[in-house]
């Protein structure tokens, strides 16, 4: 078919919204919305194409490229570490609180 072109995806990138788009120009807000980001610290995965790279370059003060994933490579899964339920939280850092002096006349 002569009218169709194939899109070649070299890899994928993870993009994170690191600052709020509040008080930014409307064009910047539209770029963030176009990337699919709505909340601060949200991470989305997009194809590593010139279009998405250009969108990230338009608002570098709001976004960060967290990770670049090569084509065909599966992302490394982090090992899950289960925390025991019965484990007590660690003691607070700093000096231990001093005991109040006993009042006179008390045994």
N, C-alpha and C positions, 0 to 999 in steps of 0.2 A: 504494500500500500504506500503510495508516494507521499501522503500527507502526514504520516506518523513518523516520529523519531523516537529512538530509544534513549532513555535517561540512564547514563552510566553513573553508578554510585561507587566512589572509590572507598568509602568507609563511612563511619558515623562519628559524630561529635556529641559530647554532653555539654550542655550550656546551662549555667546557673545564674539566677537573678540575685545579685549581691546587694543592690541598693534599690530603694523604692522609686518608681517613676513619678511619684507625686512631685509637683512643682517643676516638672520638666516640660519642654515643648510638646505639643500634641503629636507631632511626627515621631518623637521618641517613644511616646506611649503606644502609638500604633505599631512601631517596630517590635516592641516587647510583646504586645498582644499577638502579633503575627507569628512570633516564635512559639506561642502557646504558653507563655509564662504569665502567671497571675499573682503568685505570692512570693515574698522574699525568701530566699534559700531554696526555692523550688528548682529542681533539675529536670530538664527534658533532653531527649535524645533525638537528634535530627541528622539527616544525610549530610555528609561532608561535601557540599557543593559550593560553587562560587556564590550562589544566591544567599545561602545561609551564612557563609563567611562574611559577605558584604553587610548583612543585617547586623551581625555581631560587631563589625567595625564601625557601624554608624553610632552605636551607643556603648563604647567600651567602658565608660565610667559606671554603667549599670550592670553589665554582664561579665561573666568569666567563663572561659572554656575550661571545663573541669578535666575532661579526658577525651582523647582521640582514640577511636577503636578502628583498627585496620579491617578491611573488607575480608569477610570469611573467618575472621578470628572471633572466637567466643570470649566475652568478657570474663575475667577471672573472678570466681565466686569467693567471697570472703568466708572463712570458716566461722560457723555460728558457735558462740561460746555461751553456754547456759549458765546462769548465775544461780547458785543454790538459794532456795527460798529461806532457809533457816539462818543464812549468813547475816550477822549483825553489821550495821554500817560502821565504817572506821571512825575512831574518835576524832573530834575536831582538832585542827592544828592550832598550835599556840600554847602558851603556858597554862597549866592547870589552875582552876579557880582556887583562891585561898579560902580557907575556912574562916568564918566569922569568929572573932574572939568571944569567949564565954563571958557573960555578964557577971558582975560581982555578986556573991551570995548564992549562986547556983552550984549544985554539986556535980 
